[in-house]
């Protein structure tokens, strides 16, 4: 029986022949928390990368400007999945040929996404790798379906492997403890994030390093999850926020009772604020924070609260 992505990720972590990149040491910006309690907060939503997860470069990347990073990630992926025999024998290293193919398809997806005017299209990494694999299959490429599953399942596992080889991740301090505490308070907790099909597995595996994970249904209100790859648009697209609010409306929760926690003001918190949500700027990671002094102070964009550690959310709700 094919492995789920979670099982596959666990299997990879138990291998001693793979070396994964690690997230750099966490550096916190100079910021003073503002923790005055907010009244009538029924739900808390979180961005993931840069908020719950500390990630190399501060955000999830599809391509990296440092060619060596792309070389290492692609070379590892080609070798792991035995792709070289089905690749064109052009001059140069295998990863160079794959990089050319990868970037071409990435550009096509970035420019070819059919979204409404003013919306920002999202890339689905698994779909991108599916297209690359389909090209390989024209040259008699095969994979073990009994282990990886069908083409869609396999493409997702390749995408997870590639991104795990490109960027290191780690949980933010007190992430699991804070999420558990919010659930114990009886609050609805949901993920509202620019994300990929493998993001939830990355998050849960990282949180699991901080303690025993409770069942997913006890940790989150999953029916209110809103991920960019599922909607094919990413923040700051207005339709993504509208979808989130529709899901909370079905729970009987209006925008003003939702606190959204993230590390980026211009393309996230400011938009949430314009839809009537409360916002908390997470200033706990210098790599991920996007917030100028002007944005923090402007009446149109300033967050309702500022935290430097996720554990401080509990103080806001008191």
C-alpha positions in Angstrom: 0.0 0.0 0.0 1.4 3.4 -1.0 2.7 5.7 1.8 0.9 8.8 2.7 3.0 12.0 2.6 3.2 12.0 6.4 4.5 8.4 6.4 6.9 9.2 3.6 8.3 12.2 5.5 8.7 10.0 8.6 10.5 7.4 6.5 12.9 10.0 5.0 13.7 11.3 8.5 14.8 7.9 9.6 17.3 7.5 6.8 21.0 8.2 7.7 22.1 8.8 4.1 20.4 12.1 3.7 21.6 15.5 4.9 19.0 18.2 5.1 19.5 22.0 5.4 18.7 23.5 8.8 17.1 26.8 9.5 19.6 29.4 10.7 19.8 30.5 14.3 16.7 32.6 15.1 17.4 36.3 15.3 14.7 38.5 16.8 14.2 42.2 15.8 14.2 45.0 18.3 10.6 45.4 19.2 8.5 46.2 22.2 5.4 44.0 22.7 2.0 45.6 23.0 -0.1 43.1 24.9 -3.2 45.0 26.1 -6.0 42.4 26.3 -8.5 42.3 23.4 -12.2 41.7 24.2 -14.5 39.2 22.4 -11.9 37.3 20.4 -13.5 34.0 19.4 -10.9 32.8 16.8 -7.3 33.1 16.1 -5.8 32.5 12.6 -2.1 32.0 11.9 0.2 32.5 8.9 2.6 29.6 8.8 6.0 30.4 7.3 7.7 33.1 9.3 5.1 32.8 12.1 4.6 29.2 13.3 7.6 28.0 11.3 11.1 29.5 11.2 12.3 29.0 7.6 15.6 29.7 5.8 15.2 33.0 3.9 12.1 33.9 5.9 9.5 32.6 3.4 8.9 29.6 1.2 10.7 29.9 -2.1 10.2 28.1 -5.4 13.5 29.3 -6.8 16.6 30.7 -5.2 18.9 33.4 -6.4 21.9 31.5 -5.1 22.5 29.0 -7.9 24.4 26.7 -5.6 21.3 26.2 -3.5 19.3 25.2 -6.5 22.1 23.0 -7.7 22.2 21.0 -4.5 18.4 20.6 -4.2 17.9 19.6 -7.8 21.0 17.3 -7.8 19.6 15.5 -4.7 16.2 15.2 -6.2 17.4 13.8 -9.5 19.5 11.1 -7.7 16.9 10.3 -5.2 14.2 9.5 -7.8 16.6 8.1 -10.5 15.6 10.7 -13.1 18.9 11.0 -15.0 18.4 8.0 -17.3 15.2 9.6 -18.7 16.6 13.1 -19.1 18.0 14.5 -22.4 21.7 14.0 -22.8 22.6 17.6 -23.4 26.0 19.1 -22.5 26.3 20.0 -18.9 25.4 18.5 -15.5 22.0 16.9 -15.0 20.9 19.6 -12.5 21.6 22.3 -15.1 19.2 20.7 -17.6 16.6 20.2 -14.9 17.0 23.8 -13.7 16.3 25.1 -17.2 13.2 22.9 -17.4 12.0 23.8 -13.9 12.4 27.5 -14.3 10.6 27.5 -17.7 7.6 25.7 -16.2 7.7 27.9 -13.1 7.6 31.0 -15.3 4.7 29.6 -17.3 2.7 29.0 -14.1 3.5 32.4 -12.7 2.4 34.2 -15.9 -0.3 31.8 -17.0 -2.4 31.7 -13.9 -6.0 32.7 -14.7 -7.1 34.9 -11.8 -9.2 38.0 -11.4 -7.7 41.4 -11.9 -5.8 42.5 -8.8 -5.4 38.9 -7.5 -2.0 37.3 -7.2 -1.7 33.8 -8.6 -0.3 30.9 -6.5 2.0 28.2 -7.8 1.3 24.6 -6.8 4.7 22.9 -6.5 3.3 19.4 -6.8 1.6 20.4 -10.1 4.9 21.8 -11.4 6.7 18.6 -10.6 4.0 16.6 -12.2 4.6 18.4 -15.5 8.3 17.7 -15.2 7.7 14.0 -14.4 5.3 13.7 -17.4 8.1 14.9 -19.6 10.4 12.3 -18.2 7.7 9.6 -18.8 7.9 10.3 -22.5 11.5 8.9 -22.2 10.3 5.8 -20.4 10.7 7.1 -16.9 8.9 4.9 -14.2 8.5 5.0 -10.5 7.4 2.5 -7.9 3.6 3.1 -7.6 3.3 0.5 -4.8 5.5 2.7 -2.6 4.9 6.3 -3.9 1.3 6.0 -5.2 -0.1 7.3 -8.5 1.4 10.2 -10.4 -0.3 12.9 -8.3 0.9 11.2 -5.1 4.4 10.8 -6.5 4.6 14.4 -7.6 3.6 15.6 -4.2 6.4 13.5 -2.6 9.0 14.8 -5.1 7.9 18.4 -4.3 8.2 17.7 -0.6 11.7 16.2 -1.1 12.9 19.1 -3.3 11.7 21.8 -1.0 13.1 20.0 2.1 16.4 20.0 0.2 16.2 23.7 -0.6 15.2 25.3 2.7 15.5 24.3 6.3 12.6 24.8 8.8 12.1 24.7 12.5 9.2 25.5 14.8 9.0 28.9 16.3 9.6 28.9 20.1 6.6 27.9 22.1 4.5 27.3 19.0 3.0 23.9 20.1 2.4 25.1 23.7 0.7 28.2 22.5 -1.6 26.4 20.0 -2.6 23.9 22.7 -3.3 26.7 25.2 -5.6 28.5 22.7 -7.5 25.3 22.1 -7.9 24.8 25.9 -9.3 28.3 26.1 -12.1 27.1 23.8 -11.0 29.4 20.9 -11.3 28.4 17.3 -7.8 28.1 15.8 -7.2 27.9 12.1 -4.4 28.2 9.6 -4.7 31.1 7.0 -1.6 31.0 4.9 0.3 31.1 1.7 1.0 27.3 1.6 1.7 24.3 -0.5 0.2 20.7 -0.4 3.1 19.6 1.8 3.0 22.6 4.2 0.7 21.0 6.8 3.0 17.9 7.0 6.0 20.2 7.5 4.2 22.1 10.3 3.0 19.0 12.1 6.4 17.4 12.0 8.0 20.5 13.3 5.5 21.0 16.1 6.0 17.3 17.0 9.6 18.1 18.0 8.3 20.4 20.8 6.1 17.7 22.5 3.3 15.3 22.0 0.9 16.4 19.3 -2.8 16.2 20.2 -5.2 15.0 17.5 -5.5 17.5 14.7 -9.2 18.1 15.4 -8.3 19.1 19.0 -5.6 21.5 17.9 -7.3 23.2 15.0 -10.7 24.0 13.5 -9.9 22.4 10.2 -13.0 23.5 8.4 -11.8 27.1 8.6 -8.3 26.4 7.1 -7.6 28.6 4.1 -4.5 27.7 2.0 -3.4 29.6 -1.0 -2.6 26.6 -3.2 -6.2 25.4 -2.8 -7.6 28.7 -4.0 -4.9 29.2 -6.7 -4.3 32.7 -5.3 -1.9 34.0 -2.6 -1.9 36.9 -0.3 -2.8 39.8 -0.6 -5.6 38.6 -2.9 -8.9 39.8 -1.5 -10.7 36.6 -2.5 -8.5 34.6 -0.1 -9.7 36.8 2.9 -13.3 36.6 1.7 -13.1 32.8 1.6 -11.7 32.7 5.2 -14.4 35.0 6.5 -17.1 33.0 4.8 -15.9 29.9 6.6 -15.9 31.6 10.0 -19.3 33.1 9.2 -20.6 29.5 9.0 -19.3 29.1 12.5 -21.2 32.1 13.6 -18.0 34.2 14.1 -17.8 37.7 12.5 -14.6 39.4 11.3 -14.2 41.6 14.4 -14.0 38.5 16.6 -11.0 37.0 14.6 -7.4 37.8 15.5 -5.0 37.1 12.7 -1.3 36.6 13.6 1.4 37.1 11.0 4.7 38.7 10.3 3.9 40.8 7.3 1.9 44.0 7.3 1.7 45.2 3.7 0.5 42.0 2.0 -1.3 40.3 4.9 -2.1 42.1 8.2 -3.2 45.3 6.5 -5.5 43.4 4.2 -7.0 41.5 7.2 -7.5 44.8 9.0 -9.4 46.2 6.0 -11.8 43.3 6.2 -12.5 44.1 9.8 -10.3 41.5 11.5 -8.1 42.2 14.5 -4.4 41.7 13.8 -1.3 40.9 15.8 2.2 41.5 14.3 4.6 38.7 15.2 8.0 40.3 15.5 9.9 37.3 16.5 12.0 36.5 13.4 14.2 39.1 11.7 14.2 37.0 8.5 10.4 37.0 8.0 9.1 40.3 9.4 7.9 42.8 6.8 6.8 45.9 8.7 8.1 49.4 8.4 7.8 52.0 11.1 5.3 53.9 9.0 3.2 50.8 8.5 3.2 50.1 12.3 2.1 53.6 13.1 -0.3 54.4 10.2 -4.0 54.3 11.3 -4.8 52.4 8.1 -2.2 49.6 8.5 -1.1 49.4 12.1 -1.6 46.1 13.9 -3.9 46.0 16.9 -1.2 44.2 18.9 2.5 43.4 18.6 4.1 40.2 20.0 7.6 39.0 20.1 6.9 35.4 21.2 3.9 33.2 20.4 3.3 32.6 24.1 2.2 36.2 24.4 -1.1 35.6 22.5 -2.5 34.2 25.7 -1.9 37.5 27.5 -3.8 39.3 24.7 -6.8 37.1 25.2 -6.9 37.5 29.0 
